Each structure stands twice: as structure tokens, then as C-alpha cells.
């Protein structure tokens, strides 16, 4: 959350989020489990994504994968790229490891979401 608020603080025209930090402006995309609840616009670089208690399960190449995100606390990140064809979002997020304060890049396939929620 600190990473996202500090990035938004660098943009003079951006609206600053307020507690409880469940909204970062207009909701353009919402997905619960495998069903998309809301899609009113394209996901764009610079949008804020919130992933809560999400379980992703799918294939990367020939390998199957399982991934859990935002189980202890919601994951807040800035979208760097979105591939419409694959429904794949590439994000910049705060490093989740203790002791280091860095930014890492990660990607998530929204069509692989099996449970939890994603909001943009």
C-alpha cells in the first residue's frame, strides 16, 4: 500500500486514496473467482490493481502452476502492461520479502483466477 500511495503522490493530478483503501478511483474491472463482474473500460498502464485472497491455477508452457496472492493482506500494485489476448496483467509491486524495500515486477493471468477477487 505504501508503494502505491507514494507513486500516486508523485502525480499532481491523481486523487489520493483514503482509508479503508478499497477504492482508488473509478472501478473499471472487477472479478470474483472465474467470473468477471464488471468491465467498463480497458485496463491501462498506470491503473491501480487490488488482489485479495486470490488463488491462480493454470499452465505456463508445459508446466502447471499454483499461485496464491494477497492472503494475509490485499496486494496493491501499479499496472505496467496488459495483454488483452491472454488477459495477462504485468504489475509493479512492493517486494513482499522482509528486510528489503524494493519494487518487483510480476505478472498474473486473470483467466487463471480460481478464487478471490481482483479490482482495477
C-alpha positions, 0 to 999 in steps of 0.5 A: 500500500505504501508503494502505491500511495507514494507513486500516486503522490508523485502525480499532481493530478491523481486523487489520493486514496483514503482509508479503508483503501478499497477504492482508488478511483473509478472501478473499471474491472472487477472479478470474483473467482472465474467470473468477471463482474464488471468491465467498463473500460480497458485496463491501462498502464498506470491503473491501480490493481487490488488482489485479495485472497486470490488463488491462480491455477493454470499452465505456463508452457508445459508446466502447471502452476499454483499461485496464491496472492494477497492472503494475509493482506490485499496486494496493491500494485501499479499496472505496467502492461496488459495483454488483452489476448491472454488477459495477462496483467504485468504489475509493479509491486512492493517486494513482499520479502522482509528486510528489503524495500524494493519494487518487483515486477510480476505478472498474473493471468486473470483467466487463471483466477480460481478464487478471490477477487481482483479490482482495477 
